[in-house]
């Protein structure tokens, strides 16, 4: 795949300082800024700078970055966008275009691939398979804060589902991994099962961002720390998704965006060996775990976001 990862995102929030404190506690690394820079920037262990927070009146996803290998990849993206009639700008090693369904600016740029050192091997005992003997599980001995490895995926609501899907698949070059009926599509620009989920919505908005950690124990440790500081941050978890297979725990930032600790997502390295499926019913949401709260399916501020969109 010529595209190979999400490089980063910019989120607009009403209170940058409060939201920045949240993501520092979440485990992202604050990047020093020049004096007077109003943007709060954060990095992950493996992906470098992957989150920026800017001041906006209402919360929204402002831009999304996608990594490509070389100028030939940008040529292909430019040709694709021309074919579907989407205007774009090309400057140096980057192409920028606006998704007509969400208004999000998408930047495709030449970027290095993420090189991740493997996590320490986990040794899980099971009946008839005592692979760890005379020793405590490594996970219960861990200390220090959880640090996400990389930005995994972004979920957005779009008022023009067909246009957004066409933009990302036929224009940018994402591939479809799975669908949920005719209301959502799991799309990838890397070997991860999905880097973007687009879903029908009454207003274009950011539903959640997902940050990859090493394993389910890191999910639990991260959520425990976040909830010890503020139990009201809890949204949904712990559980395992069926689509994508990843473990999850969702929390809420001060602006109302959901952020997810995630691990063990399906990996697609050969398109010929993966068959996209159409999911229906409750299994489209999760395989096991507590049932999703109503506020996850329809965020509490959705009406306010709709009102803001109509008044702007």
Secondary structure, 3 states (H helix, E strand, C coil): CCEEEEEEEEEEECCHHHHHHHHHHHCCEEECCCCCCCCEEEEECCCEEEEEEEECCCCEEEEEEEEECCHHHHHHHHHHHHHCCCCEEEECCEEEEECCCCCCEEEEEECCCCCCCCCCCCCCCECCECCCCCCCCHHHHCCCCCCCCEEEEEEEEECCHHHHHHHHHHHHCCEEEEEECCCEEEEECCCECCCEEEEECCCCEEEEEEEECCCHHHHHHHHHHHHHHCHHHEEEEEEECCCCCCEEEEEECCCCCEEEEEECCCECCCHHHCCCCEECCHHHCCCEECCCCHHHHCCCCHHHHHHHHHHC
